[in-house]
Amino acid sequence: MKRIAIVGSRSRTDPETVDRLVTHLPAGTTIVSGGAPGPDTWAEEAAKRHGFAVEIFRPKLDDAISQGQKTRRYHKRNQEIVDAVDEVFALVAQHRKGGTEDTIRRAIRKGIPVTLL
């Protein structure tokens, strides 16, 4: 059973890209994502619509006080996503900054295939 991550920039405005991707996944695939607005949420919705299992990794921000603590927790969540999957599909932003890029770098360092959309 394959586990894939679908993550992406909040600046993306093309949920149909995620839906097309999900419709081409093999049966039994589990979709993993970070729960953020945009591509992450679209992946969760598309997975449910098409009958795939979903696992969402949300950062634990309850007691984070500073922006630095929040950023470190987002990075920790990104690593948890990478550690849980066999492949990453990333809907990147034009500016190529932020959490999606962090997830891409972590996956590449770990040797996990990354497809940029």
TORKOL-460908 format. One record per residue: residue number from 0; x, y, z of N, C-alpha, C in turn. Coordinates in Angstrom, 1 decimal. Layout:
{num: NUM&n.px: X&n.py: Y&n.pz: Z&ca.px: X&ca.py: Y&ca.pz: Z&c.px: X&c.py: Y&c.pz: Z}
...
END
This chain:
{num: 0&n.px: 0.8&n.py: -1.2&n.pz: 0.0&ca.px: 0.0&ca.py: 0.0&ca.pz: 0.0&c.px: 0.9&c.py: 1.2&c.pz: 0.0}
{num: 1&n.px: 0.7&n.py: 2.1&n.pz: -1.0&ca.px: 1.5&ca.py: 3.3&ca.pz: -1.1&c.px: 0.9&c.py: 4.5&c.pz: -0.3}
{num: 2&n.px: 1.9&n.py: 5.3&n.pz: 0.2&ca.px: 1.5&ca.py: 6.5&ca.pz: 1.0&c.px: 2.1&c.py: 7.7&c.pz: 0.3}
{num: 3&n.px: 1.3&n.py: 8.6&n.pz: -0.2&ca.px: 1.8&ca.py: 9.8&ca.pz: -0.9&c.px: 1.4&c.py: 11.0&c.pz: -0.1}
{num: 4&n.px: 2.3&n.py: 12.0&n.pz: -0.2&ca.px: 1.9&ca.py: 13.4&ca.pz: 0.4&c.px: 1.5&c.py: 14.3&c.pz: -0.8}
{num: 5&n.px: 0.5&n.py: 15.0&n.pz: -0.5&ca.px: 0.1&ca.py: 16.1&ca.pz: -1.4&c.px: 0.1&c.py: 17.4&c.pz: -0.6}
{num: 6&n.px: 1.0&n.py: 18.3&n.pz: -0.9&ca.px: 1.2&ca.py: 19.5&ca.pz: -0.2&c.px: 1.3&c.py: 20.6&c.pz: -1.2}
{num: 7&n.px: 1.1&n.py: 21.9&n.pz: -0.7&ca.px: 1.2&ca.py: 23.0&ca.pz: -1.6&c.px: 1.0&c.py: 24.3&c.pz: -1.0}
{num: 8&n.px: 1.4&n.py: 25.3&n.pz: -1.8&ca.px: 1.3&ca.py: 26.7&ca.pz: -1.5&c.px: -0.2&c.py: 27.2&c.pz: -1.4}
{num: 9&n.px: -0.4&n.py: 28.0&n.pz: -0.4&ca.px: -1.8&ca.py: 28.6&ca.pz: -0.3&c.px: -2.1&c.py: 29.6&c.pz: -1.4}
{num: 10&n.px: -1.0&n.py: 30.0&n.pz: -2.1&ca.px: -1.3&ca.py: 30.9&ca.pz: -3.2&c.px: -1.8&c.py: 30.2&c.pz: -4.5}
{num: 11&n.px: -1.8&n.py: 28.9&n.pz: -4.5&ca.px: -2.4&ca.py: 28.2&ca.pz: -5.7&c.px: -3.9&c.py: 28.3&c.pz: -5.7}
{num: 12&n.px: -4.4&n.py: 28.4&n.pz: -6.9&ca.px: -5.9&ca.py: 28.5&ca.pz: -7.0&c.px: -6.5&c.py: 27.5&c.pz: -8.0}
{num: 13&n.px: -5.9&n.py: 26.3&n.pz: -8.0&ca.px: -6.3&ca.py: 25.3&ca.pz: -9.0&c.px: -6.6&c.py: 23.9&c.pz: -8.3}
{num: 14&n.px: -7.7&n.py: 23.9&n.pz: -7.6&ca.px: -8.0&ca.py: 22.6&ca.pz: -6.9&c.px: -8.2&c.py: 21.4&c.pz: -7.9}
{num: 15&n.px: -8.5&n.py: 21.8&n.pz: -9.2&ca.px: -8.7&ca.py: 20.7&ca.pz: -10.2&c.px: -7.4&c.py: 19.9&c.pz: -10.4}
{num: 16&n.px: -6.2&n.py: 20.6&n.pz: -10.2&ca.px: -5.0&ca.py: 19.9&ca.pz: -10.3&c.px: -4.9&c.py: 18.7&c.pz: -9.3}
{num: 17&n.px: -5.3&n.py: 19.0&n.pz: -8.1&ca.px: -5.3&ca.py: 18.0&ca.pz: -7.0&c.px: -6.3&c.py: 16.9&c.pz: -7.4}
{num: 18&n.px: -7.4&n.py: 17.3&n.pz: -7.8&ca.px: -8.5&ca.py: 16.3&ca.pz: -8.1&c.px: -8.0&c.py: 15.4&c.pz: -9.2}
{num: 19&n.px: -7.4&n.py: 15.9&n.pz: -10.3&ca.px: -6.9&ca.py: 15.1&ca.pz: -11.4&c.px: -5.8&c.py: 14.1&c.pz: -10.9}
{num: 20&n.px: -4.9&n.py: 14.6&n.pz: -10.0&ca.px: -3.9&ca.py: 13.7&ca.pz: -9.5&c.px: -4.5&c.py: 12.6&c.pz: -8.7}
{num: 21&n.px: -5.4&n.py: 12.9&n.pz: -7.8&ca.px: -6.1&ca.py: 11.9&ca.pz: -7.0&c.px: -6.8&c.py: 10.8&c.pz: -7.8}
{num: 22&n.px: -7.4&n.py: 11.2&n.pz: -8.9&ca.px: -8.2&ca.py: 10.3&ca.pz: -9.7&c.px: -7.3&c.py: 9.3&c.pz: -10.4}
{num: 23&n.px: -6.0&n.py: 9.6&n.pz: -10.5&ca.px: -5.0&ca.py: 8.7&ca.pz: -11.2&c.px: -4.2&c.py: 7.8&c.pz: -10.2}
{num: 24&n.px: -4.5&n.py: 7.9&n.pz: -8.9&ca.px: -3.8&ca.py: 7.1&ca.pz: -7.9&c.px: -4.3&c.py: 5.7&c.pz: -7.9}
{num: 25&n.px: -3.4&n.py: 4.7&n.pz: -7.6&ca.px: -3.9&ca.py: 3.4&ca.pz: -7.5&c.px: -4.7&c.py: 3.1&c.pz: -6.3}
{num: 26&n.px: -5.7&n.py: 2.2&n.pz: -6.4&ca.px: -6.5&ca.py: 1.8&ca.pz: -5.2&c.px: -5.6&c.py: 1.4&c.pz: -4.1}
{num: 27&n.px: -6.0&n.py: 1.7&n.pz: -2.9&ca.px: -5.3&ca.py: 1.4&ca.pz: -1.7&c.px: -4.2&c.py: 2.4&c.pz: -1.3}
{num: 28&n.px: -4.1&n.py: 3.5&n.pz: -2.0&ca.px: -3.2&ca.py: 4.6&ca.pz: -1.7&c.px: -3.7&c.py: 5.4&c.pz: -0.5}
{num: 29&n.px: -2.9&n.py: 5.7&n.pz: 0.4&ca.px: -3.2&ca.py: 6.6&ca.pz: 1.5&c.px: -2.6&c.py: 8.0&c.pz: 1.2}
{num: 30&n.px: -3.5&n.py: 9.0&n.pz: 1.3&ca.px: -3.0&ca.py: 10.4&ca.pz: 1.0&c.px: -2.7&c.py: 11.1&c.pz: 2.3}
{num: 31&n.px: -1.5&n.py: 11.6&n.pz: 2.4&ca.px: -1.0&ca.py: 12.3&ca.pz: 3.6&c.px: -0.9&c.py: 13.8&c.pz: 3.3}
{num: 32&n.px: -1.3&n.py: 14.6&n.pz: 4.2&ca.px: -1.1&ca.py: 16.1&ca.pz: 4.0&c.px: -1.0&c.py: 16.8&c.pz: 5.3}
{num: 33&n.px: -0.8&n.py: 18.1&n.pz: 5.2&ca.px: -0.6&ca.py: 18.9&ca.pz: 6.4&c.px: -1.8&c.py: 19.7&c.pz: 6.9}
{num: 34&n.px: -2.9&n.py: 19.6&n.pz: 6.3&ca.px: -4.1&ca.py: 20.3&ca.pz: 6.8&c.px: -4.2&c.py: 21.8&c.pz: 6.6}
{num: 35&n.px: -3.3&n.py: 22.4&n.pz: 5.9&ca.px: -3.3&ca.py: 23.8&ca.pz: 5.6&c.px: -4.3&c.py: 24.2&c.pz: 4.6}
{num: 36&n.px: -4.8&n.py: 25.4&n.pz: 4.5&ca.px: -5.7&ca.py: 25.8&ca.pz: 3.5&c.px: -5.1&c.py: 25.7&c.pz: 2.1}
{num: 37&n.px: -5.9&n.py: 25.4&n.pz: 1.1&ca.px: -5.4&ca.py: 25.3&ca.pz: -0.2&c.px: -5.1&c.py: 23.9&c.pz: -0.6}
{num: 38&n.px: -4.0&n.py: 23.6&n.pz: -1.3&ca.px: -3.8&ca.py: 22.2&ca.pz: -1.8&c.px: -3.9&c.py: 21.1&c.pz: -0.7}
{num: 39&n.px: -3.4&n.py: 21.4&n.pz: 0.5&ca.px: -3.5&ca.py: 20.4&ca.pz: 1.5&c.px: -5.0&c.py: 20.0&c.pz: 1.8}
{num: 40&n.px: -5.8&n.py: 21.0&n.pz: 1.9&ca.px: -7.2&ca.py: 20.8&ca.pz: 2.2&c.px: -7.9&c.py: 20.1&c.pz: 0.9}
{num: 41&n.px: -7.5&n.py: 20.6&n.pz: -0.2&ca.px: -8.1&ca.py: 20.1&ca.pz: -1.5&c.px: -7.8&c.py: 18.6&c.pz: -1.6}
{num: 42&n.px: -6.5&n.py: 18.2&n.pz: -1.1&ca.px: -6.1&ca.py: 16.8&ca.pz: -1.2&c.px: -7.0&c.py: 16.0&c.pz: -0.3}
{num: 43&n.px: -7.3&n.py: 16.5&n.pz: 0.9&ca.px: -8.1&ca.py: 15.8&ca.pz: 1.9&c.px: -9.5&c.py: 15.6&c.pz: 1.3}
{num: 44&n.px: -10.1&n.py: 16.6&n.pz: 0.7&ca.px: -11.4&ca.py: 16.6&ca.pz: 0.1&c.px: -11.5&c.py: 15.6&c.pz: -1.0}
{num: 45&n.px: -10.5&n.py: 15.7&n.pz: -1.9&ca.px: -10.5&ca.py: 14.8&ca.pz: -3.1&c.px: -10.3&c.py: 13.4&c.pz: -2.7}
{num: 46&n.px: -9.5&n.py: 13.1&n.pz: -1.7&ca.px: -9.3&ca.py: 11.7&ca.pz: -1.2&c.px: -10.6&c.py: 11.2&c.pz: -0.7}
{num: 47&n.px: -11.3&n.py: 11.9&n.pz: 0.1&ca.px: -12.6&ca.py: 11.5&ca.pz: 0.6&c.px: -13.6&c.py: 11.3&c.pz: -0.5}
{num: 48&n.px: -13.6&n.py: 12.2&n.pz: -1.5&ca.px: -14.6&ca.py: 12.1&ca.pz: -2.6&c.px: -14.3&c.py: 10.8&c.pz: -3.5}
{num: 49&n.px: -13.0&n.py: 10.4&n.pz: -3.6&ca.px: -12.7&ca.py: 9.3&ca.pz: -4.4&c.px: -12.4&c.py: 8.0&c.pz: -3.6}
{num: 50&n.px: -12.7&n.py: 8.0&n.pz: -2.4&ca.px: -12.6&ca.py: 6.8&ca.pz: -1.6&c.px: -11.2&c.py: 6.4&c.pz: -1.1}
{num: 51&n.px: -10.3&n.py: 7.4&n.pz: -1.0&ca.px: -9.0&ca.py: 7.0&ca.pz: -0.5&c.px: -8.9&c.py: 7.3&c.pz: 1.0}
{num: 52&n.px: -8.0&n.py: 6.6&n.pz: 1.7&ca.px: -7.7&ca.py: 6.9&ca.pz: 3.1&c.px: -6.9&c.py: 8.2&c.pz: 3.2}
{num: 53&n.px: -7.1&n.py: 8.9&n.pz: 4.3&ca.px: -6.4&ca.py: 10.2&ca.pz: 4.4&c.px: -5.8&c.py: 10.2&c.pz: 5.8}
{num: 54&n.px: -4.6&n.py: 10.8&n.pz: 5.9&ca.px: -3.9&ca.py: 11.1&ca.pz: 7.2&c.px: -3.4&c.py: 12.5&c.pz: 7.1}
{num: 55&n.px: -3.9&n.py: 13.3&n.pz: 8.1&ca.px: -3.5&ca.py: 14.7&ca.pz: 8.2&c.px: -2.6&c.py: 14.9&c.pz: 9.3}
{num: 56&n.px: -1.5&n.py: 15.6&n.pz: 9.1&ca.px: -0.5&ca.py: 16.0&ca.pz: 10.1&c.px: -0.6&c.py: 17.5&c.pz: 10.3}
{num: 57&n.px: -1.1&n.py: 17.8&n.pz: 11.4&ca.px: -1.2&ca.py: 19.3&ca.pz: 11.8&c.px: -0.2&c.py: 19.6&c.pz: 12.8}
{num: 58&n.px: 0.4&n.py: 20.8&n.pz: 12.7&ca.px: 1.4&ca.py: 21.2&ca.pz: 13.6&c.px: 0.8&c.py: 21.4&c.pz: 15.0}
{num: 59&n.px: 1.5&n.py: 21.2&n.pz: 16.0&ca.px: 1.0&ca.py: 21.3&ca.pz: 17.4&c.px: 1.4&c.py: 22.7&c.pz: 17.9}
{num: 60&n.px: 0.5&n.py: 23.7&n.pz: 17.8&ca.px: 0.8&ca.py: 25.1&ca.pz: 18.0&c.px: 0.1&c.py: 25.6&c.pz: 19.3}
{num: 61&n.px: -0.6&n.py: 24.7&n.pz: 20.1&ca.px: -1.3&ca.py: 25.2&ca.pz: 21.2&c.px: -0.5&c.py: 26.0&c.pz: 22.2}
{num: 62&n.px: 0.7&n.py: 25.6&n.pz: 22.6&ca.px: 1.5&ca.py: 26.4&ca.pz: 23.6&c.px: 2.6&c.py: 27.1&c.pz: 23.0}
{num: 63&n.px: 2.7&n.py: 27.3&n.pz: 21.6&ca.px: 3.7&ca.py: 28.0&ca.pz: 21.0&c.px: 3.5&c.py: 29.5&c.pz: 21.2}
{num: 64&n.px: 4.5&n.py: 30.1&n.pz: 21.8&ca.px: 4.4&ca.py: 31.6&ca.pz: 22.1&c.px: 5.0&c.py: 32.4&c.pz: 21.0}
{num: 65&n.px: 6.2&n.py: 32.2&n.pz: 20.6&ca.px: 6.8&ca.py: 33.0&ca.pz: 19.6&c.px: 6.7&c.py: 32.5&c.pz: 18.2}
{num: 66&n.px: 6.9&n.py: 33.4&n.pz: 17.2&ca.px: 6.8&ca.py: 33.0&ca.pz: 15.8&c.px: 7.9&c.py: 32.0&c.pz: 15.5}
{num: 67&n.px: 9.1&n.py: 32.1&n.pz: 16.2&ca.px: 10.1&ca.py: 31.1&ca.pz: 16.0&c.px: 9.7&c.py: 29.7&c.pz: 16.4}
{num: 68&n.px: 9.0&n.py: 29.6&n.pz: 17.6&ca.px: 8.4&ca.py: 28.3&ca.pz: 18.0&c.px: 7.4&c.py: 27.8&c.pz: 17.0}
{num: 69&n.px: 6.6&n.py: 28.6&n.pz: 16.5&ca.px: 5.6&ca.py: 28.2&ca.pz: 15.5&c.px: 6.3&c.py: 27.6&c.pz: 14.3}
{num: 70&n.px: 7.3&n.py: 28.4&n.pz: 13.8&ca.px: 8.0&ca.py: 28.0&ca.pz: 12.6&c.px: 8.6&c.py: 26.6&c.pz: 12.8}
{num: 71&n.px: 9.3&n.py: 26.4&n.pz: 13.9&ca.px: 9.9&ca.py: 25.1&ca.pz: 14.2&c.px: 8.9&c.py: 24.0&c.pz: 14.3}
{num: 72&n.px: 7.7&n.py: 24.3&n.pz: 14.8&ca.px: 6.7&ca.py: 23.2&ca.pz: 14.8&c.px: 6.1&c.py: 22.9&c.pz: 13.4}
{num: 73&n.px: 6.0&n.py: 23.9&n.pz: 12.6&ca.px: 5.6&ca.py: 23.6&ca.pz: 11.2&c.px: 6.7&c.py: 22.8&c.pz: 10.5}
{num: 74&n.px: 8.0&n.py: 23.1&n.pz: 10.8&ca.px: 9.0&ca.py: 22.3&ca.pz: 10.2&c.px: 9.0&c.py: 20.9&c.pz: 10.7}
{num: 75&n.px: 8.7&n.py: 20.7&n.pz: 12.0&ca.px: 8.6&ca.py: 19.4&ca.pz: 12.6&c.px: 7.5&c.py: 18.6&c.pz: 11.9}
{num: 76&n.px: 6.4&n.py: 19.3&n.pz: 11.7&ca.px: 5.2&ca.py: 18.7&ca.pz: 11.0&c.px: 5.6&c.py: 18.3&c.pz: 9.6}
{num: 77&n.px: 6.4&n.py: 19.1&n.pz: 8.9&ca.px: 6.8&ca.py: 18.8&ca.pz: 7.5&c.px: 7.7&c.py: 17.5&c.pz: 7.5}
{num: 78&n.px: 8.5&n.py: 17.4&n.pz: 8.5&ca.px: 9.4&ca.py: 16.2&ca.pz: 8.6&c.px: 8.5&c.py: 15.0&c.pz: 8.9}
{num: 79&n.px: 7.5&n.py: 15.1&n.pz: 9.8&ca.px: 6.6&ca.py: 14.0&ca.pz: 10.0&c.px: 5.9&c.py: 13.5&c.pz: 8.8}
{num: 80&n.px: 5.5&n.py: 14.5&n.pz: 7.9&ca.px: 4.9&ca.py: 14.1&ca.pz: 6.7&c.px: 5.9&c.py: 13.3&c.pz: 5.8}
{num: 81&n.px: 7.1&n.py: 13.9&n.pz: 5.7&ca.px: 8.1&ca.py: 13.2&ca.pz: 4.8&c.px: 8.4&c.py: 11.8&c.pz: 5.4}
{num: 82&n.px: 8.5&n.py: 11.7&n.pz: 6.7&ca.px: 8.8&ca.py: 10.4&ca.pz: 7.3&c.px: 7.7&c.py: 9.3&c.pz: 7.1}
{num: 83&n.px: 6.5&n.py: 9.8&n.pz: 6.8&ca.px: 5.3&ca.py: 8.9&ca.pz: 6.7&c.px: 5.0&c.py: 8.5&c.pz: 5.2}
{num: 84&n.px: 5.7&n.py: 9.0&n.pz: 4.2&ca.px: 5.3&ca.py: 8.7&ca.pz: 2.9&c.px: 6.4&c.py: 8.1&c.pz: 2.0}
{num: 85&n.px: 5.9&n.py: 7.6&n.pz: 0.8&ca.px: 6.8&ca.py: 7.0&ca.pz: -0.2&c.px: 7.1&c.py: 8.0&c.pz: -1.3}
{num: 86&n.px: 6.3&n.py: 9.0&n.pz: -1.4&ca.px: 6.4&ca.py: 10.0&ca.pz: -2.5&c.px: 5.7&c.py: 11.3&c.pz: -2.2}
{num: 87&n.px: 6.2&n.py: 12.4&n.pz: -2.7&ca.px: 5.6&ca.py: 13.7&ca.pz: -2.4&c.px: 5.2&c.py: 14.4&c.pz: -3.8}
{num: 88&n.px: 4.0&n.py: 14.9&n.pz: -3.8&ca.px: 3.5&ca.py: 15.7&ca.pz: -4.9&c.px: 3.3&c.py: 17.1&c.pz: -4.3}
{num: 89&n.px: 4.0&n.py: 18.1&n.pz: -4.9&ca.px: 4.0&ca.py: 19.5&ca.pz: -4.3&c.px: 3.5&c.py: 20.5&c.pz: -5.3}
{num: 90&n.px: 2.5&n.py: 21.2&n.pz: -5.0&ca.px: 2.0&ca.py: 22.3&ca.pz: -5.8&c.px: 2.7&c.py: 23.6&c.pz: -5.4}
{num: 91&n.px: 3.7&n.py: 24.0&n.pz: -6.1&ca.px: 4.6&ca.py: 25.0&ca.pz: -5.7&c.px: 4.1&c.py: 26.4&c.pz: -6.1}
{num: 92&n.px: 4.5&n.py: 27.4&n.pz: -5.4&ca.px: 4.2&ca.py: 28.8&ca.pz: -5.7&c.px: 5.3&c.py: 29.4&c.pz: -6.6}
{num: 93&n.px: 4.9&n.py: 30.5&n.pz: -7.3&ca.px: 5.9&ca.py: 31.1&ca.pz: -8.1&c.px: 7.1&c.py: 31.6&c.pz: -7.4}
{num: 94&n.px: 6.9&n.py: 32.1&n.pz: -6.1&ca.px: 8.0&ca.py: 32.7&ca.pz: -5.3&c.px: 8.9&c.py: 31.6&c.pz: -4.7}
{num: 95&n.px: 8.4&n.py: 30.3&n.pz: -4.7&ca.px: 9.2&ca.py: 29.2&ca.pz: -4.2&c.px: 9.7&c.py: 29.4&c.pz: -2.8}
{num: 96&n.px: 8.9&n.py: 29.9&n.pz: -1.9&ca.px: 9.3&ca.py: 30.1&ca.pz: -0.5&c.px: 8.2&c.py: 29.3&c.pz: 0.4}
{num: 97&n.px: 8.6&n.py: 29.2&n.pz: 1.6&ca.px: 7.6&ca.py: 28.7&ca.pz: 2.6&c.px: 7.6&c.py: 27.2&c.pz: 2.9}
{num: 98&n.px: 6.6&n.py: 26.8&n.pz: 3.5&ca.px: 6.5&ca.py: 25.4&ca.pz: 4.1&c.px: 6.5&c.py: 24.3&c.pz: 3.0}
{num: 99&n.px: 6.0&n.py: 24.6&n.pz: 1.8&ca.px: 6.0&ca.py: 23.6&ca.pz: 0.8&c.px: 7.5&c.py: 23.4&c.pz: 0.4}
{num: 100&n.px: 8.2&n.py: 24.4&n.pz: 0.2&ca.px: 9.6&ca.py: 24.3&ca.pz: -0.1&c.px: 10.4&c.py: 23.5&c.pz: 1.0}
{num: 101&n.px: 10.1&n.py: 23.8&n.pz: 2.2&ca.px: 10.7&ca.py: 23.1&ca.pz: 3.3&c.px: 10.4&c.py: 21.6&c.pz: 3.2}
{num: 102&n.px: 9.2&n.py: 21.2&n.pz: 2.9&ca.px: 8.8&ca.py: 19.8&ca.pz: 2.7&c.px: 9.6&c.py: 19.2&c.pz: 1.5}
{num: 103&n.px: 9.7&n.py: 19.9&n.pz: 0.4&ca.px: 10.4&ca.py: 19.4&ca.pz: -0.7&c.px: 11.9&c.py: 19.1&c.pz: -0.4}
{num: 104&n.px: 12.5&n.py: 20.1&n.pz: 0.3&ca.px: 13.9&ca.py: 19.9&ca.pz: 0.7&c.px: 14.1&c.py: 18.7&c.pz: 1.6}
{num: 105&n.px: 13.2&n.py: 18.5&n.pz: 2.5&ca.px: 13.3&ca.py: 17.4&ca.pz: 3.4&c.px: 13.1&c.py: 16.1&c.pz: 2.7}
{num: 106&n.px: 12.2&n.py: 16.0&n.pz: 1.8&ca.px: 12.0&ca.py: 14.8&ca.pz: 1.0&c.px: 13.2&c.py: 14.5&c.pz: 0.1}
{num: 107&n.px: 13.7&n.py: 15.5&n.pz: -0.5&ca.px: 14.9&ca.py: 15.3&ca.pz: -1.4&c.px: 16.1&c.py: 14.8&c.pz: -0.5}
{num: 108&n.px: 16.3&n.py: 15.4&n.pz: 0.6&ca.px: 17.4&ca.py: 14.9&ca.pz: 1.5&c.px: 17.2&c.py: 13.4&c.pz: 1.9}
{num: 109&n.px: 16.0&n.py: 13.0&n.pz: 2.1&ca.px: 15.7&ca.py: 11.7&ca.pz: 2.5&c.px: 15.6&c.py: 10.7&c.pz: 1.3}
{num: 110&n.px: 15.7&n.py: 11.2&n.pz: 0.1&ca.px: 15.7&ca.py: 10.4&ca.pz: -1.1&c.px: 14.3&c.py: 9.9&c.pz: -1.5}
{num: 111&n.px: 13.3&n.py: 10.7&n.pz: -1.1&ca.px: 11.9&ca.py: 10.4&ca.pz: -1.5&c.px: 11.6&c.py: 11.1&c.pz: -2.8}
{num: 112&n.px: 11.0&n.py: 10.4&n.pz: -3.8&ca.px: 10.7&ca.py: 11.1&ca.pz: -5.0&c.px: 9.7&c.py: 12.3&c.pz: -4.8}
{num: 113&n.px: 10.0&n.py: 13.4&n.pz: -5.5&ca.px: 9.2&ca.py: 14.6&ca.pz: -5.4&c.px: 8.8&c.py: 15.0&c.pz: -6.8}
{num: 114&n.px: 7.5&n.py: 15.2&n.pz: -7.0&ca.px: 6.9&ca.py: 15.7&ca.pz: -8.3&c.px: 6.4&c.py: 17.1&c.pz: -8.0}
{num: 115&n.px: 6.9&n.py: 18.0&n.pz: -8.8&ca.px: 6.4&ca.py: 19.4&ca.pz: -8.7&c.px: 5.3&c.py: 19.7&c.pz: -9.7}
{num: 116&n.px: 4.2&n.py: 20.2&n.pz: -9.2&ca.px: 3.1&ca.py: 20.5&ca.pz: -10.0&c.px: 2.8&c.py: 22.0&c.pz: -10.0}
END
